[in-house]
């Protein structure tokens, strides 16, 4: 059985707590958890969840700030995928990012 580090386990628990807050509609509490996760170990998934929480709270400035931060997250794809697969994933990430930008623009106008 593989040993999971305490830090990794803690991040998974924090992620589950944040998702639970989202399901309960407690977006401010979810934001706090997701921000903590992003400060310790930023990931694309956590960043997207954080953007969605800010969207639910109608906090467009933090949506934009988190989106910009999301663009700097290392996707760590080179270790697992071939170059072609990485290109496809990057294209998908860019499309998702554009959808988020369009959503922000539509909501703010």
N, C-alpha and C positions, 0 to 999 in steps of 0.2 A: 504494500500500500504506500502510495506517494505521500510524503510529508508536505503539508501546506503550511507556509509561514504564517505567523500570527498577523503580520501586516496585511497579507492577502486575504486572510479570513476576515479580518476587521473591515476591510474595504467591501467585501461581499455582503457582510452584515449591514453596513451603512447603506449600501445600494438597496438592499431589501427593505430597510426602514424607510428610505426615501420613496421608494415605489409604493409602499403601504400608505404613506402620507398622501401621495398623489391619488390613490384609489379612494381615500377618505375625503378628498377635496381640500386637504390642508396644505395648500400650495406654499404658503410661507415657511412652514416647517420643512417641506420637501426641499425648498430652495436652500435652507440652511444646511441640510444634509448633503445635497448635491454640491454646494459650494465647498464644503469641507473635503469631499472626495476629490473635486477638481484641484484643490490646493495641494493635496497629498500625492495623488496619482491621476492626472488628467486623462480622460479617455473620450473617444468620440461619442460613445453611447451616453455617458454621463452628461456631456455637453449638450447633446440634443434634448435629453430629459430636462435639463436646466432651462434651456430655451423655451420648451413647452410650458414649464411652470411659470416663467416670466410672462409668456403669452397669456396664460390663464389669469395672471394678476394684472394684465394690461400695463406691464412695466417695460415699455419699448426701449428705453435707454439701456437697461440691463440686458435685454434681448440682443441688442446690437453689440454691446460689449462682450457678451458671451459668445456670440457668433464670431467676432473677430478673434477671440481667444481659441475658439474651436478650430480655426484655420491653422493654428500653430501646433495642434496636437499631433504627435508622432503616432501614426497608425500601426507601426510595427508589423508591416505586411511582408517585408523582405525575407523574414525568417521562415515563413510558412508557404508562400505562394511563388509561382513563377512570375516573370516580368509581365507576361500577357495578362495574367490574373490581377496583378497589381494595377495595371493600367485600367482595366475594367472597373475595379473597385474605386479607383480615384475618380473616374468619370461619374460613377454613381454618387460618390460623395459630393462632387461639384454640383450635380443636378439637385441633390437634396439641399445643398447650401443655397442654390438659387431659389428653390421653392420657399425656403425660410425667408430670404430677402424679400421676395415678392409678397409674402404674407405680412411682413413688417410694413412694407410700403403701403399695402392695401389697408391695413388696420390704422396706420397713422394718418392717412389722408381722408 
